[in-house]
Amino acid sequence: MDTSGLAVVFTQMCGDIWVDDSGGSLHGHLSARLLDDDNSGEIGAFSGPDAVTFESTGVLARLVDHAHSTWLSRGARFHSVWSPLEEFRAWTSLGYEPTALSLEREWGTWTSSQSPEGVTVRVARTDDLLALQDLDAEIDRAHHDAVDPSSRSRLVDLLEDPEVTYLVAEHEHRVIGQIAAWSLGALVGYFPETLHLSDLAVAPPFRRRGVAALLIREVVRQHSEDTRVVETRSRVINSGASALWANLGFETAFVRLERTLR
């Protein structure tokens, strides 16, 4: 048995943990998992909200310095971390750049608004795939990414996943918008009754007409019995989406930041 190979795989899956216990007291910790990035194909070190604690920026700097050299030696090219909003400036002071936001709001405070005329919402079907691929490409463009030629397989997975609610908006029998949603369960950093919204997109000719708000209201309504908080992710570069979520009462809970390892 190749025990050295197993050790490497185990470390990549579970991650190392660094602690600052100077002076005999615990001042902070840092951990990450080494995973392949879906977009770049490079290995990255990924830290969730529960993977970091620190008493001061100085403590964080020491933890980061120790961790970076180890991650580099194992082939990682960047470190990505989800930070609570109140702590993200400590990361930016160390050269990390914000890339995405985790936004949330309480479902119980939601107020209804008038639906756009002639627009209906229904469950997405496999015969919608061409339209769904077009909408998915709109998301790529908003993120300034190249259009993903393999999006069809990901969309099929969403359509076939029994835990995902996938809805489309229609106008005169044409699919003009989409949204997907699923429960985050007991994911660290969120309430157990948190519904995650994903893949929200509206065709350009139908934007600013309330279609996005209609999709959001309808998908949350279908989960209203087991939803306390609604959460979504938005790229920092996608200013239009960030403005939409803010207008709907969503507030930033976490910030995703990245830094290239050198």
Contacts in CASP RR format, 6 or more apart in sequence:
PFRMAT RR
TARGET T0000
AUTHOR 0000-0000-0000
METHOD contacts of the structure
MODEL  1
MDTSGLAVVFTQMCGDIWVDDSGGSLHGHLSARLLDDDNSGEIGAFSGPD
AVTFESTGVLARLVDHAHSTWLSRGARFHSVWSPLEEFRAWTSLGYEPTA
LSLEREWGTWTSSQSPEGVTVRVARTDDLLALQDLDAEIDRAHHDAVDPS
SRSRLVDLLEDPEVTYLVAEHEHRVIGQIAAWSLGALVGYFPETLHLSDL
AVAPPFRRRGVAALLIREVVRQHSEDTRVVETRSRVINSGASALWANLGF
ETAFVRLERTLR
8 74 0 8 1.000
11 34 0 8 1.000
11 74 0 8 1.000
12 33 0 8 1.000
12 34 0 8 1.000
12 35 0 8 1.000
12 74 0 8 1.000
13 33 0 8 1.000
14 33 0 8 1.000
15 31 0 8 1.000
15 32 0 8 1.000
15 33 0 8 1.000
15 34 0 8 1.000
16 31 0 8 1.000
16 32 0 8 1.000
16 67 0 8 1.000
16 70 0 8 1.000
17 29 0 8 1.000
17 30 0 8 1.000
17 31 0 8 1.000
18 29 0 8 1.000
18 30 0 8 1.000
18 31 0 8 1.000
18 63 0 8 1.000
18 66 0 8 1.000
18 67 0 8 1.000
19 26 0 8 1.000
19 28 0 8 1.000
19 29 0 8 1.000
19 63 0 8 1.000
20 26 0 8 1.000
20 27 0 8 1.000
20 28 0 8 1.000
20 29 0 8 1.000
20 54 0 8 1.000
20 59 0 8 1.000
20 62 0 8 1.000
20 63 0 8 1.000
21 27 0 8 1.000
27 54 0 8 1.000
27 55 0 8 1.000
27 56 0 8 1.000
27 59 0 8 1.000
28 52 0 8 1.000
28 53 0 8 1.000
28 54 0 8 1.000
28 55 0 8 1.000
28 59 0 8 1.000
28 63 0 8 1.000
29 52 0 8 1.000
29 53 0 8 1.000
29 63 0 8 1.000
30 47 0 8 1.000
30 51 0 8 1.000
30 52 0 8 1.000
30 54 0 8 1.000
30 60 0 8 1.000
30 63 0 8 1.000
30 64 0 8 1.000
30 67 0 8 1.000
31 47 0 8 1.000
31 51 0 8 1.000
31 52 0 8 1.000
32 45 0 8 1.000
32 46 0 8 1.000
32 47 0 8 1.000
32 51 0 8 1.000
32 67 0 8 1.000
32 71 0 8 1.000
32 79 0 8 1.000
32 81 0 8 1.000
33 45 0 8 1.000
33 46 0 8 1.000
34 43 0 8 1.000
34 44 0 8 1.000
34 45 0 8 1.000
34 46 0 8 1.000
34 71 0 8 1.000
34 74 0 8 1.000
34 75 0 8 1.000
34 76 0 8 1.000
35 43 0 8 1.000
35 44 0 8 1.000
35 46 0 8 1.000
36 42 0 8 1.000
36 43 0 8 1.000
36 44 0 8 1.000
37 43 0 8 1.000
37 44 0 8 1.000
37 78 0 8 1.000
39 145 0 8 1.000
40 77 0 8 1.000
42 77 0 8 1.000
42 78 0 8 1.000
43 74 0 8 1.000
43 75 0 8 1.000
43 76 0 8 1.000
43 77 0 8 1.000
44 71 0 8 1.000
44 76 0 8 1.000
44 77 0 8 1.000
44 78 0 8 1.000
44 79 0 8 1.000
44 80 0 8 1.000
45 67 0 8 1.000
45 71 0 8 1.000
45 76 0 8 1.000
45 78 0 8 1.000
45 79 0 8 1.000
45 80 0 8 1.000
45 261 0 8 1.000
46 79 0 8 1.000
46 80 0 8 1.000
46 81 0 8 1.000
47 79 0 8 1.000
47 80 0 8 1.000
47 81 0 8 1.000
47 82 0 8 1.000
48 81 0 8 1.000
48 82 0 8 1.000
48 188 0 8 1.000
49 82 0 8 1.000
49 83 0 8 1.000
49 84 0 8 1.000
49 188 0 8 1.000
49 189 0 8 1.000
49 254 0 8 1.000
50 188 0 8 1.000
50 189 0 8 1.000
51 81 0 8 1.000
52 60 0 8 1.000
52 63 0 8 1.000
52 81 0 8 1.000
52 83 0 8 1.000
54 60 0 8 1.000
54 63 0 8 1.000
54 87 0 8 1.000
54 90 0 8 1.000
57 90 0 8 1.000
57 93 0 8 1.000
57 94 0 8 1.000
60 90 0 8 1.000
60 91 0 8 1.000
60 94 0 8 1.000
61 94 0 8 1.000
64 79 0 8 1.000
64 94 0 8 1.000
67 79 0 8 1.000
68 79 0 8 1.000
68 261 0 8 1.000
71 79 0 8 1.000
71 261 0 8 1.000
72 261 0 8 1.000
72 262 0 8 1.000
76 261 0 8 1.000
77 260 0 8 1.000
77 261 0 8 1.000
78 258 0 8 1.000
78 259 0 8 1.000
78 260 0 8 1.000
78 261 0 8 1.000
79 96 0 8 1.000
79 258 0 8 1.000
79 259 0 8 1.000
79 261 0 8 1.000
80 99 0 8 1.000
80 256 0 8 1.000
80 257 0 8 1.000
80 258 0 8 1.000
81 91 0 8 1.000
81 96 0 8 1.000
81 256 0 8 1.000
81 257 0 8 1.000
81 258 0 8 1.000
82 102 0 8 1.000
82 254 0 8 1.000
82 255 0 8 1.000
82 256 0 8 1.000
83 90 0 8 1.000
83 91 0 8 1.000
83 254 0 8 1.000
83 255 0 8 1.000
83 256 0 8 1.000
83 257 0 8 1.000
84 253 0 8 1.000
84 254 0 8 1.000
84 255 0 8 1.000
85 252 0 8 1.000
85 253 0 8 1.000
85 254 0 8 1.000
85 255 0 8 1.000
88 98 0 8 1.000
88 255 0 8 1.000
88 257 0 8 1.000
91 255 0 8 1.000
91 257 0 8 1.000
92 98 0 8 1.000
92 257 0 8 1.000
94 259 0 8 1.000
95 259 0 8 1.000
96 257 0 8 1.000
96 258 0 8 1.000
96 259 0 8 1.000
97 257 0 8 1.000
97 258 0 8 1.000
97 259 0 8 1.000
98 236 0 8 1.000
98 255 0 8 1.000
98 256 0 8 1.000
98 257 0 8 1.000
99 235 0 8 1.000
99 236 0 8 1.000
99 237 0 8 1.000
99 256 0 8 1.000
99 257 0 8 1.000
99 258 0 8 1.000
100 233 0 8 1.000
100 234 0 8 1.000
100 235 0 8 1.000
100 236 0 8 1.000
100 255 0 8 1.000
100 256 0 8 1.000
101 233 0 8 1.000
101 234 0 8 1.000
101 235 0 8 1.000
101 236 0 8 1.000
101 242 0 8 1.000
101 252 0 8 1.000
101 254 0 8 1.000
101 255 0 8 1.000
101 256 0 8 1.000
102 231 0 8 1.000
102 232 0 8 1.000
102 233 0 8 1.000
102 252 0 8 1.000
102 253 0 8 1.000
102 254 0 8 1.000
102 255 0 8 1.000
102 256 0 8 1.000
103 231 0 8 1.000
103 232 0 8 1.000
103 233 0 8 1.000
103 234 0 8 1.000
103 245 0 8 1.000
103 250 0 8 1.000
103 251 0 8 1.000
103 252 0 8 1.000
103 253 0 8 1.000
104 190 0 8 1.000
104 194 0 8 1.000
104 229 0 8 1.000
104 230 0 8 1.000
104 231 0 8 1.000
104 232 0 8 1.000
104 250 0 8 1.000
104 251 0 8 1.000
104 253 0 8 1.000
105 229 0 8 1.000
105 230 0 8 1.000
105 248 0 8 1.000
105 249 0 8 1.000
105 250 0 8 1.000
105 251 0 8 1.000
106 228 0 8 1.000
106 229 0 8 1.000
106 230 0 8 1.000
107 195 0 8 1.000
107 220 0 8 1.000
107 224 0 8 1.000
107 227 0 8 1.000
107 228 0 8 1.000
107 229 0 8 1.000
107 230 0 8 1.000
108 228 0 8 1.000
110 217 0 8 1.000
110 220 0 8 1.000
112 217 0 8 1.000
113 210 0 8 1.000
113 213 0 8 1.000
113 217 0 8 1.000
115 210 0 8 1.000
115 214 0 8 1.000
116 206 0 8 1.000
116 209 0 8 1.000
116 210 0 8 1.000
116 211 0 8 1.000
116 214 0 8 1.000
118 171 0 8 1.000
118 172 0 8 1.000
119 169 0 8 1.000
119 170 0 8 1.000
119 171 0 8 1.000
119 176 0 8 1.000
119 206 0 8 1.000
119 209 0 8 1.000
119 211 0 8 1.000
119 214 0 8 1.000
120 169 0 8 1.000
120 170 0 8 1.000
120 171 0 8 1.000
121 167 0 8 1.000
121 168 0 8 1.000
121 169 0 8 1.000
121 170 0 8 1.000
121 214 0 8 1.000
121 215 0 8 1.000
121 218 0 8 1.000
122 167 0 8 1.000
122 168 0 8 1.000
122 170 0 8 1.000
123 165 0 8 1.000
123 166 0 8 1.000
123 167 0 8 1.000
123 168 0 8 1.000
124 132 0 8 1.000
124 159 0 8 1.000
124 166 0 8 1.000
124 167 0 8 1.000
124 168 0 8 1.000
124 178 0 8 1.000
125 159 0 8 1.000
126 156 0 8 1.000
126 159 0 8 1.000
128 168 0 8 1.000
128 175 0 8 1.000
129 152 0 8 1.000
129 155 0 8 1.000
129 156 0 8 1.000
129 159 0 8 1.000
131 168 0 8 1.000
131 174 0 8 1.000
131 175 0 8 1.000
132 155 0 8 1.000
132 168 0 8 1.000
132 175 0 8 1.000
132 178 0 8 1.000
133 151 0 8 1.000
133 152 0 8 1.000
133 155 0 8 1.000
134 203 0 8 1.000
135 175 0 8 1.000
135 177 0 8 1.000
135 178 0 8 1.000
135 199 0 8 1.000
135 201 0 8 1.000
135 202 0 8 1.000
135 203 0 8 1.000
136 148 0 8 1.000
136 151 0 8 1.000
136 154 0 8 1.000
136 155 0 8 1.000
136 199 0 8 1.000
136 201 0 8 1.000
137 147 0 8 1.000
137 148 0 8 1.000
137 151 0 8 1.000
138 201 0 8 1.000
138 202 0 8 1.000
138 203 0 8 1.000
138 204 0 8 1.000
139 199 0 8 1.000
139 201 0 8 1.000
140 146 0 8 1.000
140 147 0 8 1.000
140 148 0 8 1.000
141 147 0 8 1.000
142 235 0 8 1.000
142 238 0 8 1.000
142 240 0 8 1.000
142 241 0 8 1.000
143 235 0 8 1.000
143 237 0 8 1.000
143 238 0 8 1.000
144 237 0 8 1.000
148 154 0 8 1.000
158 164 0 8 1.000
158 166 0 8 1.000
158 180 0 8 1.000
158 199 0 8 1.000
159 166 0 8 1.000
161 182 0 8 1.000
163 182 0 8 1.000
163 183 0 8 1.000
164 180 0 8 1.000
164 181 0 8 1.000
164 182 0 8 1.000
165 180 0 8 1.000
165 181 0 8 1.000
165 182 0 8 1.000
165 219 0 8 1.000
165 222 0 8 1.000
165 223 0 8 1.000
166 178 0 8 1.000
166 179 0 8 1.000
166 180 0 8 1.000
167 178 0 8 1.000
167 179 0 8 1.000
167 180 0 8 1.000
167 215 0 8 1.000
167 218 0 8 1.000
167 219 0 8 1.000
168 175 0 8 1.000
168 177 0 8 1.000
168 178 0 8 1.000
169 175 0 8 1.000
169 176 0 8 1.000
169 177 0 8 1.000
169 178 0 8 1.000
169 202 0 8 1.000
169 206 0 8 1.000
169 211 0 8 1.000
169 214 0 8 1.000
169 215 0 8 1.000
170 176 0 8 1.000
171 206 0 8 1.000
176 202 0 8 1.000
176 203 0 8 1.000
176 205 0 8 1.000
176 206 0 8 1.000
176 211 0 8 1.000
177 201 0 8 1.000
177 202 0 8 1.000
177 203 0 8 1.000
177 206 0 8 1.000
177 211 0 8 1.000
177 212 0 8 1.000
177 215 0 8 1.000
178 199 0 8 1.000
178 200 0 8 1.000
178 201 0 8 1.000
178 215 0 8 1.000
179 197 0 8 1.000
179 198 0 8 1.000
179 199 0 8 1.000
179 200 0 8 1.000
179 201 0 8 1.000
179 212 0 8 1.000
179 215 0 8 1.000
179 216 0 8 1.000
179 219 0 8 1.000
180 197 0 8 1.000
180 198 0 8 1.000
180 199 0 8 1.000
180 219 0 8 1.000
181 195 0 8 1.000
181 196 0 8 1.000
181 197 0 8 1.000
181 198 0 8 1.000
181 219 0 8 1.000
181 220 0 8 1.000
181 223 0 8 1.000
182 195 0 8 1.000
182 196 0 8 1.000
182 198 0 8 1.000
183 193 0 8 1.000
183 194 0 8 1.000
183 195 0 8 1.000
183 196 0 8 1.000
183 223 0 8 1.000
183 226 0 8 1.000
183 227 0 8 1.000
184 190 0 8 1.000
184 194 0 8 1.000
184 195 0 8 1.000
184 196 0 8 1.000
184 231 0 8 1.000
185 192 0 8 1.000
185 194 0 8 1.000
186 192 0 8 1.000
187 194 0 8 1.000
189 254 0 8 1.000
190 229 0 8 1.000
190 231 0 8 1.000
191 228 0 8 1.000
191 229 0 8 1.000
192 228 0 8 1.000
193 226 0 8 1.000
193 227 0 8 1.000
193 228 0 8 1.000
193 229 0 8 1.000
194 227 0 8 1.000
194 228 0 8 1.000
194 229 0 8 1.000
194 230 0 8 1.000
194 231 0 8 1.000
195 220 0 8 1.000
195 223 0 8 1.000
195 227 0 8 1.000
195 229 0 8 1.000
195 230 0 8 1.000
195 231 0 8 1.000
196 231 0 8 1.000
196 232 0 8 1.000
197 216 0 8 1.000
197 219 0 8 1.000
197 220 0 8 1.000
197 230 0 8 1.000
197 231 0 8 1.000
197 232 0 8 1.000
198 232 0 8 1.000
198 233 0 8 1.000
200 212 0 8 1.000
200 215 0 8 1.000
200 216 0 8 1.000
200 232 0 8 1.000
200 241 0 8 1.000
202 211 0 8 1.000
202 212 0 8 1.000
202 215 0 8 1.000
212 244 0 8 1.000
213 248 0 8 1.000
216 230 0 8 1.000
216 248 0 8 1.000
220 227 0 8 1.000
220 230 0 8 1.000
230 250 0 8 1.000
231 253 0 8 1.000
232 245 0 8 1.000
232 250 0 8 1.000
233 256 0 8 1.000
234 241 0 8 1.000
234 242 0 8 1.000
234 245 0 8 1.000
235 241 0 8 1.000
236 242 0 8 1.000
END
